[in-house]
Amino acid sequence: MTSLYLEDFAEGQTFQTSGRTITEADLTFFSMLSGDWNPIHTNTEFARHTRYGQRVVHGALGIAIATGMLHELGIFEKSAIAMLGLRNWNFLAPVFVGDTLRLGLLITAVSPGKSGNSGKVSRRFRLIKQDGTIAHEGESDILVLTRQGAADRDRQANA
């Protein structure tokens, strides 16, 4: 898919990525990066005696994977200015090593900015497991360029 600009988005629009299987390396690298070595994530014997019966992937890793999957869509590749925040993020089902996840993205609102060069796109993320279960759900706004804003930026860069 190619980059989309503010005027290309509409409330109710949906996008979906292909799947990505969570690996042992993902879990280990995220533990190292975050410093979160909680035994529910890293200790097989401990996790075997929990309600899940196995290790659970870090919730924050799910958020990182969901936001990273946006790159696969390509729709914000040249138009994104800044993610404005995450809100109402809920962990609805555990994610385990071996689960295959895909991102479902729903555009919930589009708001032009005052300058005409950019505006806000509101989105609902759904991280969906291989069986259709929604594992995570949350909202995020992003500031994106309009086509005119992109043209102005390119003109300034080439001046």
Secondary structure, 3 states (H helix, E strand, C coil): CCCCCHHHCCCCCEEECCCEECCHHHHHHHHHHHCCCCHHHHCHHHHHCCCCCCCCCCHHHHHHHHHHHHHHHCCCCCCEEEEEEEEEEEECCCCCCCCEEEEEEEEEEEEECCCCCEEEEEEEEEEEECCCCEEEEEEEEEEEECHHHHHHHHHHHCC
